[in-house]
Amino acid sequence: MTKTQKAEIIEVLSTEFKDAQSVIFCDYKGLSVPELESLRIAARAKEAKVQVVKNTLATIALKNAQLSGVELKDTNILVWGADSVATSKVVSDFAKKNDKFIIKSAYVDREVSDAARVEAFAKLPGREELLGMLAATWMAPLTNLGFGLNALKEKKEQEAA
């Protein structure tokens, strides 16, 4: 890999990491190419990105994105995205299916985190689920009003008959 290629990778990753709310570092040693491809497909569905990057290039890109505090060692695959919950769910679900895939550390909401915090974020409801809960909460008074008016109407009809 030439210096210009390395510089391009660092520049692209620096930009990506600045925009990302979470960057998760995982060990992928022993996984097959089809297994890694299934991770990429799952991540793409949640608008997250997955890439194997040399530790030195990743460290420089993280530093450029003002993210520090994590030391990269051994083999690492990086998963990042704009939605911390969705990105955590992708990684957590994949780790449950593949025992060779291990969550090492992460930046969740741009703070240094461990695997336990990533798992905790994965258990939170996603954006769509939260919007559904909010809509149901807003609709509950109207629904109850409708049921009440219908019951009143039926009661008046029974009294008239």
Rosetta blueprint (number, residue, H / E / L):
1 M L
2 T L
3 K H
4 T H
5 Q H
6 K H
7 A H
8 E H
9 I H
10 I H
11 E H
12 V H
13 L H
14 S H
15 T H
16 E H
17 F H
18 K H
19 D H
20 A L
21 Q L
22 S E
23 V E
24 I E
25 F E
26 C E
27 D E
28 Y L
29 K L
30 G L
31 L L
32 S L
33 V H
34 P H
35 E H
36 L H
37 E H
38 S H
39 L H
40 R H
41 I H
42 A H
43 A H
44 R H
45 A H
46 K L
47 E L
48 A E
49 K E
50 V E
51 Q E
52 V E
53 V L
54 K L
55 N H
56 T H
57 L H
58 A H
59 T H
60 I H
61 A H
62 L H
63 K H
64 N H
65 A L
66 Q L
67 L L
68 S L
69 G L
70 V L
71 E L
72 L L
73 K L
74 D L
75 T L
76 N L
77 I E
78 L E
79 V E
80 W E
81 G E
82 A L
83 D L
84 S H
85 V H
86 A H
87 T H
88 S H
89 K H
90 V H
91 V H
92 S H
93 D H
94 F H
95 A H
96 K H
97 K H
98 N L
99 D L
100 K L
101 F L
102 I E
103 I E
104 K E
105 S E
106 A E
107 Y E
108 V E
109 D L
110 R L
111 E E
112 V E
113 S E
114 D E
115 A H
116 A H
117 R H
118 V H
119 E H
120 A H
121 F H
122 A H
123 K H
124 L L
125 P L
126 G L
127 R H
128 E H
129 E H
130 L H
131 L H
132 G H
133 M H
134 L H
135 A H
136 A H
137 T H
138 W H
139 M H
140 A H
141 P H
142 L H
143 T H
144 N H
145 L H
146 G H
147 F H
148 G H
149 L H
150 N H
151 A H
152 L H
153 K H
154 E H
155 K H
156 K H
157 E H
158 Q H
159 E H
160 A H
161 A L
